[in-house]
Amino acid sequence: VEAVEAVEAVEAVEAVEAVEAVEAFAPLHEPAFDVPADQDAELLDIFMEEATEILEHLDESLAAWQKAPDVRAHQQSIQRHLHTFKGGARMAGLMYMGELTHTLEDVFADIEAQAYPVTPAIQGLMQRVFDRLHGMVSQLHQRQPIPAEYALMDQLESLRANRGVMVDVPGAAPIPAAVMAAPVAETAASMGDDTERDDAAALSTRAELVRLRADVLDQMVASAGESAIQHVRLSQKFVGLAQQLSELEQTLDRLRAQLRRVEIENEAQMLWRFQQETGLSSEDFDPLEFDRFTVQQELGRGVMESLADIDSIRAGLSTDVRDAEMVLIQQGRVGQVLQDNLMKARLVRFSTVIPRLKRVVRQVATELGKHAELEISGGDVEIEGGLLNSLVPAFEHMLRNSLAHGIELPARRESLGKPMVGKIKLHLSTDSGYLLANLQDDGAGINIEALRRKARDGGYLTPQVAESDQAAMQLIFRSGVSTANSVSMVAGRGVGMDAVADSLRRVGGDIQVDSEADKGARFRINIPLTQAIARGIAVRAAGQAFAFPYAVIDSIVRAPQRELAAALEAERPEFEYAGELYPLLDLSDLLRLPNRSAALPDGMTPLLMLRIGARRMALRVDALIGSQQLFIKTLGPFVARLPALAGASLLGDGSIVLVLDVAEIFRLAETAQTQTQGAHPFDSTFESVATRPLVLVVDDSVTIRKVTERILLRYDLDVATAKDGVDALSYLHEHRPSVVLSDIEMPRMDGFELLATIRNDVTLHDLPVVMITSRTGTKHRDKAESLGVNGYLGKPYSEAELMSTLSAWLPVEFLAGKGLKSQATSMKTETGV
């Protein structure tokens, strides 16, 4: 019995030990992942670019800290970079990566506060955590799921809790292969990439790319443009030099002939004197008797020899000029290749935003209870990255408009014999230096009668003009005009299409619309592709020089001045060219400049045959200046708002020429027919530009700046950005925004210092400032309020929170059409503002 009891006791002890052993090795946390495939791809790309750069700075700061751990500058540098890294990771949706960075940031805050000494063991742990951050970013580049590092976070928390003493912390058990394989396989299936690439392969791939700041690339393009202008001026100088050499050759020929006549005259006089003195005939004169030649004759012979030397030098100069011209031509070709490559470096495929647009269609269709799909063709067209970013919100507005006003509910479509799933088609192409976009849906079309009622009730159009379907449909681009019966989260306030038209005007584009009842609506958009350097033709009208890019010119013809003057007097002036009728207009009349054509002599007048897509125009000008290399520079903030001006360039002689926006020329020609007497199409443009509030975003994180800018642009706000307080103050010296959004922790000048400077400035003291920071504790909030902050928002924030906070300081007239009035009112009530 005792033996049995002893055996049972041993078995009990072994069972307890087994349980304790299992518990000791059991994971403290359930496996969790940051899955890149579930996040916004655009945000991930932005963060990956920023994270790689931040990790490089962190490596430098960590190496310096390891050599001198007591230097506060190294500790603060690490904290600053970690804070930026954490904010970007959270904004990109990588919460576990952000949590690890946040815990690491807390440890360095303790070290800076001298809460415990830095030991080699602590430095080794810091190095391991930094290495893991590198590994996480490498996995992110491969779009692999990133497991949460609970073991490292527990070890860091234990270090803080034990005041710097390193103790063993039960680590998380290795993640089972089956758990890890599932999300990896799902990501690989969704992206079609090989997930077995190692870190070395990823680094090798990235080594083929060069990160270049946009402003540096812009400076390179500007330098290439200046080089092109100097090349043109130098070419003109060579032309002038060649002409001078030609004139020198002609002058030498004349001088040689004149000297020959002088020589003949001198010989005749010498013979005459010889005959008079000797009485001998000319046959008796010996030419070799040099003593008979006078000094004048000898000088003449010397001048002839010098003339031959000058001609030899002229011939050598001519040869050198020809060789230099060949070198200049070769340099021009190399410069052209450089310009083309620089311009290509700025191009981005439109296909990069296609997933985003399709996601908008899916989300909005679900909200409205409709079925729709987006088909895009021509997505491989390339446009400048900045232009693409400014156009995406406009396309999103148009897609929402098609879903809200065009695509019918499934029951309605079924009753009309249409497919249950509505079709929205977007076709993209490029032509004549323009991006041509056609957006068409198979919905109900535009309610033209409803627009006519809006026009009559609001007095937007005269009764005669309102009868035109095209004029009535143009009202959808007017703020506050909507055909919706009620206001919803998607449509009804008459703001979206107004924002589309305004966005297109700011990039020099225009939009046309057609509609057919129960067949759908079609929008045709023309947007000039960004061409900082282009060839063009310079013309003269009303005494002013203007230029047009060659890309929009079909041909240049000449026509009798009297015939054109008579044709322009017709009700609808037209000019026939190549069997087609072109609308005929005068550039001076379009630009409201004094028309001097009546003072021009009778003869042939130049006409520019312009074309953008299917739109054509014959434009009369006073004279042609000639072909030019155009480096188009933007005009100042006030002049740039004038319609029809794309920029300015320098001619070869150094004079300034204004480069015209042909899309705006077409728009002015078309809208002028619907303007009431005395009105001018310039007026509405000034109104639209002047009423847009400006928001200044100050943050050292590129990710935060881009995300915030994208949100604000969707609400039709103008946005300026600065990377720290110093840049912000430099901007504020020249501009006055409606509100400033500022982070707290930034290099050079932090948010508190920026806020104090603003409040102490006589001209800026009343400027609204909102702090957006991850420091949401009472201490930081109290300090901000003591300095006079107007609002305080924690990171990460939602779009609704941001706009609700901003609405308290945006103009009331702007809020009226943006759906933010009620949010602003509720926020003011809650905060007591």
Secondary structure, 3 states (H helix, E strand, C coil): CHHHHHHHHHHHHHHHHHHHHHHHHCCCCCCCEECHHHCCHHHHHHHHHHHHHHHHHHHHHHHHHHHCCCCHHHHHHHHHHHHHHHHHHHHCCCHHHHHHHHHHHHHHHHHHCCCCCCCHHHHHHHHHHHHHHHHHHHHHHCCCCEECCHHHHHHHHHHHHCCCCCCCCCCCCCCCHHHHHHHHHHHHHHHCCCCCCCHHHHHHHHHCCCCCCHHHHHHHHHHHHHHHHHHHHHHHHHHHHHHHHHHHHHHHHHHHHHHHHHHHHHHHHHHHHHHHHHCCCHHHCCCCCHHHCCHHHHHHHHHHHHHHHHHHHHHHHHHHHHHHHHHHHHHHHHHHHHHHHHHHHCEEEHHHHHHHHHHHHHHHHHHHCCCEEEEEECCCCEEEHHHHHHHHHHHHHHHHHHHHHHCCCHHHHHHCCCCCCEEEEEEEEEECCEEEEEEEECCCCCCHHHHHHHHHHHCCCCHHHHCCHHHHHHHHHCCCCCCCCCCCCCCCCCCHHHHHHHHHHHCCCEEEEEEECCCEEEEEEEEECCCCEEEEEEEEECCEEEEEEHHHEEEEEEEEHHHHHHHHCCCCCEEEECCEEEEEEEHHHHCCCCCCHHHCCCCEEEEEEEEECCEEEEEECCEEEEEEEEECECCCCCHHHCCCEEEEEECCCCCEEEEECHHHHHHHHHHHHHCCCCCCCHHHHHHHHHCCCEEEEECCCHHHHHHHHHHHHHCCCEEEEECCHHHHHHHHCCCCCCEEEECCCCCCCCHHHHHHHHHHCCCCCCCCEEEEECCCCHHHHHHHHHHCCCEEEECCCCHHHHHHHHHHHCCHHHHCCCCCHHHHHHHHHHHCC
